[in-house]
Amino acid sequence: MAGQGPDRLTERGDAPGGAAIWKQAERDLRIPLDSRRADPVLWERACRVARIAEHVAGFPELAAHRVDRAALIAAALYHDAGWAVQFRRGELERVELLTRPVNEPQRELAASLLEALPANVLSEGSRILAARAIRECNRKASQQVEAHILAEATNLDDIGPQAVWATARRHFAEAKGVDAMLEAWHRQQEYHYWEARLKECFRYPASRRLARRRLEAVERFMNDLRQCHRLEDIDELSAGPSPLRQVLADRP
């Protein structure tokens, strides 16, 4: 990976689950643009979720559980791989990657891709557990600890300034601009969407605390974006509000 890449995310000297699964996942998830470039959005998301899952597995609440770390990391790396499968089949455009929540058919595609990995990348037992974790991570009734941890990690990665990138991609794909993103954020705040997610989506107190800090960071980011996009900060450079600022300020 180039020197400007997310080194901490992708370094493999101590790669949990073994370096082979990380190398294979990178090949499967980096979407080629041409002979020299690739879209890293799926790969970066996978790396973040895998590293988060690694830390969640060390929570004191899980000390009594026997977690298959290789299976967990493989599931975390491949949980969104259905997007890559669909792209390579020509079923969606690159700009559509990660623009909506993963659905059950995509989870099945991801699990099937993982199950097809060779034994020198992931053992059969870990492949079975990892595929199950992908299939069950969205089911609250699941009894599999790897599925619980995977759900915790994906939910954590859905919150924070880094998650704004996926939101921006969705608006790009729909030919919408900054106003649309700000309006969507305003509606989420109005209906307490994120507060509901904090209450419902996390099993462990440490995850919920981190999610709240990440949400606060997003709120700061979106407030700054609103101020700059709608010129709410421009008054300090002029004698009074500009006409354009007044037009933008009238929006929600």
C-alpha positions in Angstrom: 0.0 0.0 0.0 1.2 3.5 -0.8 2.8 5.5 2.0 -0.1 7.8 2.3 -2.5 4.9 3.0 -4.1 4.1 6.4 -0.9 2.4 7.8 -2.3 1.5 11.2 -5.3 -0.1 9.6 -3.5 -2.2 7.1 -0.1 -3.1 8.7 0.3 -6.8 8.8 3.3 -7.4 11.0 1.0 -8.4 13.8 -2.1 -8.9 11.7 -4.8 -10.6 13.8 -6.1 -13.7 12.0 -2.9 -14.0 10.1 -1.4 -12.0 7.2 -2.9 -14.3 4.5 -6.5 -13.4 5.2 -5.6 -9.6 5.1 -3.8 -10.0 1.8 -6.7 -12.0 0.3 -9.3 -9.6 1.5 -7.4 -6.6 0.0 -7.3 -8.4 -3.3 -11.1 -9.1 -3.1 -12.2 -5.7 -1.8 -10.0 -3.1 -3.6 -12.1 -2.2 -6.7 -9.8 -1.8 -9.7 -10.3 1.4 -11.7 -7.5 0.8 -14.2 -4.1 -0.9 -14.3 -2.6 1.4 -11.6 -5.5 2.6 -9.5 -8.2 1.1 -7.3 -11.2 2.4 -5.2 -10.3 1.7 -1.6 -13.6 2.5 0.1 -14.6 -1.2 0.8 -11.1 -2.1 1.9 -10.8 0.9 4.2 -14.2 0.1 5.8 -13.2 -3.6 6.2 -9.9 -2.6 7.9 -11.6 -0.3 10.4 -14.2 -2.9 11.3 -11.6 -5.6 11.7 -9.4 -3.5 14.0 -12.5 -2.4 16.0 -13.6 -6.1 16.3 -10.1 -7.0 17.6 -10.5 -4.5 20.4 -14.1 -5.4 21.3 -13.0 -9.0 21.6 -10.8 -7.9 24.5 -13.6 -6.4 26.5 -13.9 -7.7 30.1 -17.4 -8.8 29.4 -16.1 -11.3 26.9 -13.4 -12.8 29.0 -15.4 -15.9 29.7 -16.2 -16.5 26.1 -14.0 -18.5 23.7 -13.7 -16.3 20.6 -12.2 -17.6 17.4 -10.0 -14.6 16.6 -9.2 -15.8 13.1 -12.9 -16.3 12.3 -13.8 -12.9 13.8 -11.2 -11.0 11.8 -12.2 -12.9 8.6 -15.8 -12.1 9.2 -15.0 -8.4 9.9 -12.9 -8.1 6.7 -15.5 -9.8 4.5 -18.8 -8.7 6.0 -19.3 -6.0 3.2 -17.8 -8.1 0.5 -21.2 -8.6 -1.2 -20.8 -5.1 -2.6 -17.6 -6.3 -4.4 -19.3 -9.4 -5.7 -22.2 -7.4 -7.1 -19.8 -4.8 -8.7 -17.8 -7.5 -10.4 -21.0 -9.1 -11.7 -22.0 -5.8 -13.2 -25.0 -5.5 -11.0 -24.1 -2.0 -9.6 -21.9 0.9 -10.4 -18.8 1.7 -8.4 -20.4 5.0 -7.2 -23.1 2.9 -5.4 -20.7 1.1 -3.1 -21.6 1.5 0.6 -24.4 3.9 -0.2 -27.1 2.0 1.7 -27.2 -0.5 4.5 -26.1 -4.0 3.7 -29.1 -6.3 3.1 -29.5 -10.1 3.6 -28.7 -11.1 0.0 -25.5 -9.1 0.2 -24.6 -10.8 3.5 -25.2 -14.2 1.8 -22.9 -13.2 -1.1 -20.2 -12.1 1.4 -20.5 -15.4 3.4 -20.4 -17.5 0.3 -17.3 -15.7 -0.9 -15.6 -16.2 2.4 -16.6 -19.9 2.4 -14.8 -20.3 -0.9 -11.4 -19.2 0.5 -8.7 -21.8 0.3 -7.5 -23.6 3.4 -4.1 -21.9 3.3 -5.9 -18.5 3.8 -8.3 -19.7 6.5 -9.0 -23.0 8.1 -12.2 -24.8 7.5 -13.4 -24.4 11.1 -12.8 -20.7 11.1 -14.4 -20.3 7.7 -17.6 -21.9 9.0 -17.7 -19.7 12.0 -16.8 -16.6 10.0 -19.5 -17.2 7.5 -22.1 -17.8 10.2 -21.0 -14.5 11.9 -21.7 -12.6 8.7 -25.1 -14.2 8.2 -26.1 -13.6 11.8 -24.6 -10.3 12.7 -27.8 -8.5 12.1 -29.9 -10.9 14.1 -30.4 -9.9 17.8 -31.4 -13.5 18.6 -28.0 -14.9 17.5 -26.1 -16.8 20.1 -22.8 -16.7 18.4 -20.2 -14.4 20.1 -18.4 -13.7 16.9 -21.6 -12.4 15.4 -22.2 -10.2 18.5 -18.7 -8.7 18.2 -19.0 -8.1 14.5 -22.3 -6.3 15.0 -20.7 -4.1 17.7 -17.8 -3.3 15.4 -19.9 -2.4 12.3 -22.2 -0.3 14.4 -19.3 1.6 15.8 -17.9 2.2 12.4 -21.3 3.6 11.3 -20.8 6.5 13.7 -18.1 9.1 13.5 -16.6 11.6 11.1 -15.2 8.7 9.0 -18.8 7.5 8.4 -19.7 10.9 6.8 -17.7 9.7 3.8 -20.3 7.0 3.1 -23.1 9.6 3.4 -21.3 11.9 1.0 -20.9 9.0 -1.5 -24.6 8.4 -1.4 -25.4 12.0 -2.1 -22.8 12.0 -5.0 -24.5 8.9 -6.4 -27.9 10.6 -6.2 -26.6 13.8 -7.8 -27.2 15.8 -4.6 -25.1 18.3 -2.9 -24.1 19.6 0.5 -27.5 21.1 1.2 -29.1 17.6 0.9 -26.6 16.1 3.3 -27.2 18.9 5.8 -31.0 18.5 5.5 -30.7 14.8 6.0 -28.7 15.3 9.2 -31.2 17.9 10.4 -34.0 15.3 10.0 -32.0 12.7 11.9 -31.5 15.1 14.7 -35.2 16.1 14.7 -36.3 12.5 15.0 -33.6 11.5 17.5 -32.3 8.8 15.0 -28.8 8.6 16.5 -29.9 8.6 20.1 -32.1 5.6 19.2 -29.2 3.8 17.7 -27.0 4.4 20.7 -29.7 2.8 22.9 -30.5 -0.1 20.6 -27.4 -1.1 18.7 -24.7 -1.7 21.4 -24.4 -4.6 23.8 -21.4 -3.3 25.8 -21.0 -0.1 27.9 -17.5 0.7 26.5 -18.9 0.5 22.9 -21.8 2.8 23.8 -19.4 5.4 25.4 -17.2 5.4 22.4 -20.2 5.7 20.1 -21.4 8.7 22.0 -18.0 10.4 21.7 -18.0 9.7 18.0 -21.5 11.1 17.6 -20.4 14.3 19.4 -17.5 14.5 16.9 -19.9 14.2 14.0 -22.1 16.9 15.5 -19.2 19.2 15.6 -18.2 18.3 12.0 -21.7 18.9 10.7 -22.1 22.1 12.6 -18.8 23.4 11.1 -19.9 22.2 7.6 -23.2 24.0 7.9 -21.5 27.2 9.1 -19.0 27.2 6.2 -21.4 26.0 3.5 -24.2 28.5 4.5 -21.7 31.3 5.1 -22.7 31.7 8.7 -19.1 32.5 9.5 -18.7 35.2 6.9 -20.1 38.1 8.9 -16.8 38.5 10.7 -15.2 39.5 7.4 -17.8 42.0 6.3 -19.9 44.8 7.7 -23.1 42.8 7.6 -24.7 39.6 6.4 -24.4 38.9 2.6 -27.6 38.3 0.5 -26.4 34.8 -0.3 -25.9 34.1 3.4 -29.5 35.2 4.1 -30.9 32.9 1.4 -28.9 29.9 2.8 -29.8 30.7 6.4 -33.5 30.4 5.6 -33.0 26.7 4.9 -33.5 24.2 7.7 
